[in-house]
Amino acid sequence: MTAYRRLQRLLPPSFRERNGEAMAETFETRLEATRGRGSMAVLALWAREAMDLARTAVRLRASGRRRRDPEAPGPEPRRVAKPSRGSVTGFLEDLATDVRVALRGLVRQPVFAVASVGTLALGIGGVTALWSMVYAVLLKPLPYWESPELIRVGYKLGVVAGDPWPSPVPYDVFQAWSERGRTVEELASIRVVGRTVEMERAERLPVALVSTNLLDMIGVKPVLGRMLLPEDGEGGTGTGLGSPVVLLSHAFWTSAYGRDPTVVGRSLLVAGQPWAGQGSVPHTIVGVLPPDLAWFDRPGLLAEQPELWVPRAHVLPSALAGAEWYWEADREVIARLKPGSSAPDVASDLGAIRKELLSAPAPEIPPEAFVDVAPVAAMAIGSLRDRVLLPFAAALLVLVLACLNVANLLLGRLPSRVGELSMRGALGAARSRLGRQLGTEALVLAGLAAAAGAALAAVAVWVTGAWAPPELVLLRSAKLDLVALGFCIALATAAALAFGLAPALTGSRAVHLARLRPGGSVGARTLGLKLRPALLAGELAIALAVVGSAALLVRSFARVASVEMGFRPEGALVASMTLPREGYQLQIPPRTAGGASGFQWLPARLRLAEELVERLERDPRVAHAAVSVRAPLRGGWYVQSMPVRLEGSDRAVVSQTWNVVTPGWFDAVGLPLLSGRDFRESDRHDWPDVVPVPQGQAWQGVAIVNETLAARFWPGEDAIGKRLRYGARETLEVVGVVADDRSRSVVGIVSNDRSRSFTLEPLPTLYTPLAQEVMPRGELWNYSAELHVFVRAADERRNASLAPLVRDAVRELDSRVAVHDAEPMDDVLARERSIPRFSLWVLTAFGALAWVIAAAGVFGVLAYLVGQRTHEIGVRLALGGQPGDVVGLVVRQVAGLAVIGLAVGVWGALAAGKLLEGWLYEVGPTDPLSLSVAVALLLAAAVAAGWLPIRWAASVDPATTLRMDA
Amino acid sequence: MSDASIMTNRRAKPDAPGPEPLTPLSMAILLALAEGDLHGYALLQEIERQTEGSLSPGTGTLYAALQRLAEGGMIIESPDLPAPDEDQRRRYYRITSAGRATAAAESRRMERVLRIARKRLATEGGA
């Protein structure tokens, strides 16, 4: 046995001299006894004995120098906790030791470290980031608009049931409310419109037209200059309303003037009132607004922020006195409540006034049905609350998941820790000292997770802010919320401490018992064995609920995002052109117009459009070209406050949209004609070149309606040939029905009334030919100087290359017409879809987070289960067990837990689905696909996470495991 | 513990109640020898039997412990020589009266621990 004798040389000579012979004899006897059990067992014995000799040698030599106990197995001497010395230095030294030991422990167990620190960090980071967004969007007080006294009074056009669109208030109603409203202290108005502003170059900017009292009413103080005064009117030539003034937003002051303090008093060229036919008018800059002033004219914060604030006359200019329908006179109305009155009071008060103004009395409809009343803040937030609260609930669950995970992993360490702690207790470490050590370890764990989580949250908030669509103003301004971070860290630390200290509780009691029991640490193991499968199953259940909910919402949002636009914008190009006044508009002088003035488009506008279309269609690269007054996806597509009536009936559709198009427009934008025909060249009024059009004349025309409008008036009937009345004097014959343009609905998924949840009802839409545009005096619609050109490319991939073609064609026709914003409809579409896509992204990120944490949890737990059973597995393998059997053993155990967890999780996901029902669009709360996807994902996670530990189990080296018995 | 030498490496603990505990291996050796003299391999077998396999020291560890116990006066090498048919390198160990007293003290201490444990850890059944 020379090999063993050679190994003995490791021992100190004195010890070897005294015991060497006897040891060799004992070893040989042992070896002889082992031979019967096969060569593997012999090898294992050899390995074990060699290790033992080496260890003994180290200990003996060490104790020779430092008088250490040579027989203490277990922890290395350096891990023995020193007794507290009671002094600060001692405390700090102990602390440093504890931290070092904790860190070393983590490094030594990388699986545990990564699984616990990583998932906890994910939980902390994810929840903090979401909470920061929630705070920025929902909870941070909205500057200026927060007061409960401020309510927005919408004009509920929907006397016809099912109208989901609250709308701005027309001028006459606003005026009546101001004069007669008993429940409101003060009424103010705002409307954001696009206006051309001429700086170095002309630019179209969002401009807020506000009543002069608005800013004072909500308490805005200027950064520079002054606020608006009652005498600041709409201004401009022919209005007799004083000289025009403008306030700059802080952003515009910064970007255009570099915060020049001398800006007040300078002049800025802003397009004047379209109804007055004004071109650019110099406006005097009177002040600069504070940076935190924002306005949200659409729910869900989907608002362009006004760059300029221009006063609008509180009273209607006399020039417009006869205008029945002047839509830019519509406005968002902000009311300040009288003390003692409430929002419902306002609804019945103002609703009654509006009801009186109705031309057709509707006694059966209660006054409240006519107005939409909501606190301003609620309007701004809209249903974004719904969008953010859901992921937030998911985030909380994910945080719980992460804590469970850490609990699970810490409990997993319990058996080995108890053994170690018993030993250390036996070696003289005070229980309090051991408790402190464990506490420090938990804190180190939580601290690392907190640091990583904070970094993660900071990055997530930053990325979200940078990537969020510009319309989500408040989301973009989200900042890392330190309170949320603190909360998450506290929760995570509490979990880590609670479960990290468990060994101290069980351990200190089991400390002496442990050594009497075979297996050493049964008490602790029992605790772990009882709790951990429950925790693992719980984790899987929570993860399934979260992933399942996320899958439901993702599917729902995917549905919303992929809602057929009804038309096919891809492959088309859109360009806008602005017509000059001269040659296209005719100013109607007050005296010839019998009191009503305004302007009228000259036939030159129609000729320009038609010649442009003809020119473009001659080009072989163009398949279809057409011109329209409004453009899908391009804004300006407002709810019209002019009712469409059924001829010979009182039935009317009040809120609808209207577009005026040239023949071929439906082909150009790809909106399918469902029945009837398109407009023809022959659908035209023979307007005299010289206006005015005689008043009082009734006009016959043709119209194309969309499906929704057709269904409103003639459900189940053929709409072709039916007659409508639009405006005051026009009778329209329906010649065609086109598919719904759902492009507005896609944005309109945000409804600020929870009870309605998602409705993607497209607006009833009326199309009339440009060649039949009715422009009698006083009916000043379509005054917009813009026309939109749509070109569908023959080769649809080359639609972008048509922009120069359009520009050249327009220039050749009239070089004064400005062509702007030429871009492929694909780009417009992508922009439009950025918001649903963003929501989708957030939800997907959440599902993924839950999934990763669950997978990490399963992985950590499995790794430990396998680790705990290494000995057993090793024995099985040594006794001739096949790796396959061992794998089966582990798989069976895991599969059992997974089945229980997932069963509970399915139940949880179904319950969560019920809660989500109101937010789902075209997806049932028990959607089997979402659920199966979630289950499949988690099963895949469990399998993937289990794979490595199971491989380890199969590849356990019996020699190694047997040695561990020593 | 009357014999302080076993505890040479134990740190004095101000809050330690009563005598210091023995290491499991030392205790197991003393108990194994209490029935009669044993040689190294027999000791190993007896220890494994006593502890139902939970304690299975390597040869090096065993001899280090034996030397430590011998230095502490708890055991001695038996003066009897191995039987003629045995390996002559074999050595027998015998427990001393000091060793018996120490083992007895340790078992009393364990009994105390057990009593407390039974009372507090009812679920364990005190086993």
Interface residues (C-beta under 8 A of the other chain):
Chain A: L11 F15 R18 N19 E21 A22 M23 A24 E25 T26 F27 E28 T29 R30 A33 R48 E49 M51 D52 L53 R55 T56 A57 R59 L60 S63 R67 R68 D69 P70 E71 A72 P73 P83 A426 L427 G428 A430 R509 A510 H512 L513 R515 L516 R517 P518 G519 G520 G523 T526 D965 A966
Chain B: T8 N9 R10 R11 A12 K13 P14 D15 A16 E20 P21 T23 P24 L25 S26 H39 G40 Y41 L44 T51 E52 G53 S54 S56 P57 G58 T59 G60 T61 L62 Y63 A64 A65 L66 Q67 R68 D87 R89 R90 R91 M110 V113 L114 A117 R120 L121 T123 E124
